[in-house]
Every structure is written in structure tokens, then in C-alpha cells.
Amino acid sequence: MKVNDLRGTLSVSLKGNRDISDAVKKLKIGESVAARIIRSDGNEALLDIKGNRLRAEFLNGVPDRKVVDLVLTEKTAFNVVFRLAGKYSGENVPALLSMMTLLTENEAKNISMHGLVKFITGGRPDLFEINLFLLGIRKDEKKGGGQADLFSMLRQRGVPFTSLVYMNYLVSMNTPFMVIQYLLQNLIDKRKITHHHESAEEPADDILEILRDESDDVIKGVIDLFSGGDNEKGLYREALIPVDDDFIKCEYIYYMNRFFCSIELSAIGRLDIIVKDYGEILNIVLLPEKDAAEIFLNEKKPELINILEQNNIKNAIIHVSNSKKMVDKISIWAHDFYIKSGFDVKV
């Protein structure tokens, strides 16, 4: 293993083998483990971690102490990465949050860091849950209503798929949700997004006929859908995306012309998508969970930009980041904050 100096942070990389697995398999990202320095020679040292002896190369010299604390920063099937505790200055948290949430950097500066630390260290939230927390949205309180519920009711009452496709276009065309649908055209394996212009049938007659005879729940759903919502406070909903002759479900958060969508795709697994409309620039962040999906999406970026330009979206910038690594970064910061501030998350 080697100890590297990366951006001023000392890191310990351990190549995966059975001894290392036994030493760290129960550790979570951000947790620390003590390593005893048995002996050293130059920049190399023999370490004992939970009874397992491992060789390390310290590029900046072996620490002048018998025991060092190592903090786990990354763990995969092939390798684990540590840093030396006490040598980490911490992330620029507002900047980090502006990359992985719907908050701007200035908005992130005003959040309660203690509250965020308590939330993160109290479990293992994903990016979607972190965004809900930061906007003060309780998922269980917001699950009623929205496009998904309405479309399910209308399908049960016999509204044709083509009519629902057209309605989907009407309610999406002035929102970042349409951008999501354009992107998914290139990402859904061997299937295609069905757009309104492929539908020969507009929904007016179908919907009006149903509204004449149907109960208040359908009428309320239509009004709620077309009246939008107060996205200045943050809005959580589920939606259905038309694919071939069916729909796939996703969930999203809408806040101040910023959009966070989470969807499960057969080809690449779970994908979180952030869209922030800054007027002159449309900033899009694709956040897959899998390393292979991250590579795939980086290769796809030129095609995705091209399909947006074909749909008159010519100011888009696309970034790709691994969502699990982003969560690891914020988890490491939270554990550091907890240790250094003495903040008791149980209180």
C-alpha cells in the first residue's frame, strides 16, 4: 500500500486482498481504524491493523509515532483508500452541496451544519434524501397527488395511452422535466421515449368525456396537475415517463427552476439527474451509482448535448459524477465535523 499526497490530503491506498478485507470489511466510509507501526525503513513501514500485517509506503515520510489513525474514504471490491486522521482540512461544504443538491452555494452557507451532520451520521442517506432534508420536505407527506397518481386513475378509466402522452407533453414542456425526457431518449436500452408529436390523438375529447361523469378525485387531480405548485418552497412528486406503449415511474424534486430527478434504468441502474436553469446556461449533472455507468455517460456526453441542441436547447453543460462517491465525500466531512466539534448526534 502507498501513502500519497493528494490535494494536500494524505491518503493510504490498500490493494484488495483477504487480509485487508478482514481488516476493513466492517468499516463504513468516514470511520477510522488504528494502525500500529511495527517497524519502518525509510519511507516504508510495516503496519498492524486488527492483527493483519500490511506494508505501506509513506511518500512524505513515516509519521513519528507508534500508532496512526486511518480514516476510510473509499472502498470497492478491488481496493480501499484511507487518509491519515488529523491531516484533512475538510471539503468546501457549500461548494460541495451546490454540486450535489438543488441549493446554490450561497444558500448552502445558510443551512444548519449541525442539523445536516446529525442527519447524515444518523443513517446512510442517498442524494435524493439529502435534497429532501435540505429543502425541509417530508417524503411521506408529499406522496399524494401529482402526474403519476392522475395518469394511473385516467388509465383505469380507459383514457388511451396516446392521450396521456399528449398530456405529458403539455405539463412538461415549460419545465426541466422535458430536458430529462430528451436525455433519456439516448439512455433507455432499446426503447424510446414517446413524444406528443407521435400521437395522432389529442386528449381533449377523452378527458372532457371522463370529467362529465367522474368523481371529484379525477377533477381535483387535473386541476392540481395543470395549476402546478409552489416550487419556491420545494415540491416532491412522482411522475410517469412514456416509453414505447407504457410508462416508467420516476420521482422528482422541483425547487426554484432547479430539478432533481431519480430514475431506475435497466441499462445503467439508478440515475440521479440535476437540472439548474441559470438563464444563459442550463447546468445538468448526471449522477449514476455504478462506475461502469459513469464511464458510459462520460462517453455519451457529446450525443446528449447534440440531442438537446436538436430540440433547441443550445446552452447546456453536462457534468457526470458518481453519486456514491459524492455521498462518501459529504459523509467524510460529517464524521470529521462530529469528531472535531465534539457534536453529540444523540442529543
C-alpha positions in Angstrom: 0.0 0.0 0.0 1.1 3.6 -0.5 0.5 6.9 1.3 0.0 9.6 -1.3 -0.3 13.4 -1.0 -3.4 14.2 -3.0 -4.5 17.9 -2.9 -2.7 18.3 0.4 -4.5 15.3 1.9 -2.5 12.2 2.9 -4.2 9.1 1.7 -3.5 5.4 2.3 -4.3 3.0 -0.5 -4.6 -0.7 0.2 -4.7 -3.1 -2.7 -7.5 -5.6 -2.1 -6.6 -9.0 -0.6 -8.1 -11.2 2.1 -6.0 -9.7 4.9 -7.1 -6.2 4.0 -10.7 -7.3 3.6 -10.7 -8.8 7.1 -9.2 -5.6 8.5 -11.7 -3.2 7.0 -14.8 -5.1 5.9 -16.9 -3.8 8.7 -15.7 -0.2 8.4 -18.0 2.4 6.9 -16.9 5.5 4.9 -15.7 8.2 7.3 -14.9 5.7 10.1 -11.4 5.3 11.4 -9.2 2.4 12.4 -6.0 2.4 14.4 -2.8 1.1 12.7 0.3 0.3 14.8 3.7 0.9 13.2 5.7 -2.2 13.9 8.9 -1.0 12.2 9.9 1.3 9.4 12.8 1.7 6.9 13.0 5.0 5.0 9.6 5.7 3.7 8.3 2.2 4.1 6.6 0.7 7.2 5.1 -2.5 8.4 1.6 -1.8 9.9 -0.6 -3.9 12.1 -4.3 -3.3 11.5 -6.6 -5.5 13.7 -3.9 -8.3 13.7 -3.3 -8.1 10.0 0.2 -7.0 8.9 0.4 -4.8 5.9 3.3 -3.0 4.2 2.9 0.7 3.5 4.9 3.3 1.6 4.7 6.8 3.0 5.7 9.2 0.2 6.2 12.1 2.7 7.9 10.1 5.4 6.7 7.7 8.0 4.8 9.5 10.9 6.9 9.9 14.0 4.6 7.9 16.3 3.8 4.4 17.1 0.1 4.4 16.3 -1.7 6.3 13.4 -5.4 6.7 12.9 -6.6 5.9 9.3 -9.9 7.2 8.1 -11.7 5.2 5.3 -12.5 7.4 2.4 -13.4 4.8 -0.4 -14.0 1.1 -0.5 -14.6 -1.1 -3.6 -14.3 -4.7 -4.4 -10.7 -4.1 -5.6 -9.2 -1.6 -3.3 -9.7 0.7 -0.3 -8.4 4.2 0.3 -7.6 5.7 3.7 -6.2 9.1 4.8 -4.4 10.0 7.9 -6.7 11.4 10.6 -6.0 15.0 11.6 -4.4 15.8 8.2 -7.7 16.7 6.5 -8.8 20.3 6.2 -12.3 19.3 5.1 -14.3 20.0 1.9 -15.6 23.3 1.0 -19.0 22.1 2.1 -21.2 24.9 0.5 -19.5 24.3 -2.9 -19.9 20.5 -2.5 -23.5 20.9 -1.6 -24.1 23.1 -4.7 -22.8 20.3 -6.9 -25.0 17.5 -5.4 -28.2 19.3 -4.4 -30.6 21.9 -5.6 -29.1 24.6 -3.4 -26.8 27.3 -4.7 -23.5 27.9 -2.9 -24.9 31.0 -1.1 -28.0 29.1 0.0 -25.8 26.2 1.3 -23.9 28.7 3.5 -27.1 29.4 5.5 -28.1 25.9 6.4 -27.6 24.4 9.9 -24.4 22.4 9.7 -25.2 20.7 13.0 -28.6 19.6 11.6 -27.0 18.3 8.4 -24.3 16.4 10.4 -27.0 14.8 12.6 -29.0 13.7 9.6 -26.0 12.2 7.7 -24.4 10.5 10.6 -27.7 9.1 11.8 -28.0 6.9 8.8 -26.8 6.5 5.2 -29.0 8.8 3.2 -28.7 8.9 -0.6 -28.6 12.1 -2.7 -32.4 12.3 -3.1 -32.9 12.0 0.7 -30.3 14.7 1.3 -32.0 17.0 -1.1 -35.4 16.4 0.6 -33.9 17.1 4.0 -32.2 20.4 2.9 -35.5 21.7 1.5 -37.5 20.6 4.5 -39.6 18.2 2.6 -41.0 15.1 4.2 -41.5 12.4 1.6 -44.4 10.7 3.3 -46.3 13.9 3.5 -45.9 14.7 -0.2 -46.6 11.4 -1.9 -50.2 12.1 -2.7 -51.3 13.8 -6.0 -49.2 14.7 -9.0 -48.9 13.4 -12.5 -48.3 9.7 -11.6 -51.5 9.4 -9.5 -53.6 11.2 -12.0 -52.4 9.2 -15.0 -52.9 6.0 -13.1 -56.5 7.0 -12.4 -57.1 8.0 -16.0 -55.7 4.8 -17.4 -58.0 2.8 -15.1 -60.9 4.8 -16.6 -60.0 3.9 -20.1 -58.1 7.0 -21.4 -55.9 5.9 -24.3 -52.1 5.9 -23.9 -51.8 8.4 -26.8 -53.9 10.9 -25.0 -51.8 10.6 -21.8 -48.6 11.1 -23.9 -50.1 14.4 -25.2 -51.0 15.4 -21.6 -47.5 14.6 -20.5 -46.1 16.9 -23.1 -48.5 19.8 -22.1 -47.5 19.6 -18.4 -43.8 19.1 -19.1 -43.0 21.5 -21.9 -42.2 24.5 -19.8 -40.3 22.6 -17.1 -36.8 21.0 -16.8 -38.7 17.7 -16.9 -38.8 17.9 -20.7 -35.0 18.2 -20.7 -34.9 14.9 -18.7 -37.1 13.2 -21.3 -34.8 14.4 -24.1 -31.8 12.9 -22.3 -33.5 9.6 -21.6 -34.0 9.1 -25.4 -30.3 8.1 -25.6 -30.1 6.2 -22.3 -33.0 3.8 -22.3 -31.9 0.5 -23.6 -33.5 -0.4 -26.9 -36.7 1.5 -26.1 -37.7 5.0 -27.0 -39.4 8.0 -25.3 -42.8 8.5 -26.9 -43.4 12.2 -27.6 -46.6 14.1 -28.2 -46.0 14.6 -32.0 -46.1 10.8 -32.4 -49.6 10.8 -31.0 -52.4 11.1 -33.6 -54.9 11.8 -30.9 -55.1 14.8 -28.6 -56.8 14.2 -25.2 -59.5 16.9 -25.3 -62.5 14.7 -26.1 -61.3 11.8 -23.9 -60.7 13.9 -20.9 -63.8 16.0 -21.2 -66.0 12.9 -21.5 -64.5 11.5 -18.4 -64.8 14.7 -16.4 -68.5 14.9 -17.2 -69.1 11.6 -15.3 -66.2 11.1 -13.0 -65.7 11.6 -9.3 -64.0 14.6 -7.6 -60.7 12.8 -7.3 -60.1 12.9 -11.1 -61.2 16.5 -11.3 -59.0 17.6 -8.4 -56.1 15.7 -10.0 -56.4 17.5 -13.3 -56.7 20.9 -11.6 -53.7 20.1 -9.3 -51.6 19.0 -12.3 -52.3 21.9 -14.6 -52.1 24.5 -11.8 -48.5 23.4 -11.0 -47.4 24.1 -7.4 -45.3 26.3 -5.2 -41.9 25.3 -6.3 -40.3 28.2 -4.3 -40.7 26.0 -1.2 -39.8 22.8 -2.9 -42.1 20.3 -4.4 -41.8 16.5 -4.3 -43.8 14.3 -6.8 -43.8 11.1 -8.7 -44.1 11.1 -12.5 -44.6 8.7 -15.3 -42.4 8.9 -18.5 -43.9 7.4 -21.7 -41.7 4.7 -23.1 -42.9 2.6 -26.1 -46.5 1.8 -25.2 -46.1 2.1 -21.4 -44.8 4.3 -18.7 -41.8 4.1 -16.3 -42.0 5.8 -13.0 -39.6 8.3 -11.5 -39.6 10.7 -8.6 -38.5 14.3 -8.6 -38.0 17.4 -6.6 -38.7 20.8 -8.1 -37.3 24.0 -6.5 -36.8 27.5 -7.9 -36.3 26.3 -11.6 -34.0 23.6 -10.3 -34.9 20.0 -10.8 -33.7 16.7 -9.2 -35.0 13.5 -10.8 -34.2 9.9 -9.7 -35.0 7.0 -12.1 -34.1 3.4 -12.4 -32.9 2.4 -15.9 -32.4 -1.2 -17.0 -29.2 -0.4 -18.9 -27.3 1.6 -16.3 -29.1 1.2 -13.0 -30.2 4.1 -10.8 -29.5 7.5 -12.2 -30.0 10.9 -10.4 -30.2 13.9 -12.7 -29.9 17.6 -11.6 -31.0 20.4 -13.9 -30.4 24.0 -12.9 -31.6 26.8 -15.2 -29.4 29.8 -14.9 -31.0 31.6 -17.9 -28.0 31.8 -20.2 -26.7 28.4 -19.1 -28.5 25.2 -18.4 -26.4 23.2 -16.0 -27.0 19.4 -16.0 -25.4 16.9 -13.6 -25.8 13.2 -14.3 -25.2 11.1 -11.1 -25.0 7.3 -11.7 -24.3 4.9 -8.9 -22.1 2.4 -10.8 -18.6 3.1 -12.0 -19.3 1.5 -15.4 -22.3 3.8 -15.8 -20.1 6.8 -15.0 -17.7 5.8 -17.8 -20.6 5.2 -20.2 -22.3 8.5 -19.6 -19.0 10.4 -20.0 -18.6 8.8 -23.4 -22.3 9.7 -24.2 -21.9 13.4 -23.4 -21.4 14.6 -27.0 -24.5 12.7 -28.1 -26.6 14.0 -25.2 -25.5 17.6 -26.0 -26.4 17.0 -29.6 -29.9 15.7 -28.9 -30.5 18.8 -26.7 -29.4 21.1 -29.4 -31.7 19.3 -31.9 -34.5 20.3 -29.5 -33.4 24.0 -29.4 -31.6 23.7 -26.1 -28.3 25.1 -27.1 -26.9 26.4 -23.8 -26.5 23.1 -21.9 -23.4 22.0 -20.0 -23.3 18.3 -18.8 -21.2 17.0 -15.9 -21.0 13.4 -14.8 -20.2 12.3 -11.2 -20.6 9.1 -9.3 -23.4 9.6 -6.8 -22.0 7.2 -4.2 -18.6 9.0 -4.2 -20.4 12.3 -3.7 -22.3 10.8 -0.7 -19.0 9.5 0.6 -17.4 12.9 0.4 -20.2 14.5 2.4 -20.2 11.6 4.9 -16.5 12.0 5.5 -17.0 15.7 6.1 -19.8 14.9 8.5 -17.7 12.5 10.5 -14.9 15.0 10.7 -17.3 17.7 11.9 -18.6 15.3 14.5 -15.1 14.4 15.8 -13.6 17.8 15.7 -16.5 19.8 17.2 -17.5 17.2 19.8 -21.0 17.4 18.5 -23.1 14.6 20.0 -25.6 13.4 17.4 -27.6 11.6 20.0 -28.7 14.8 21.7 
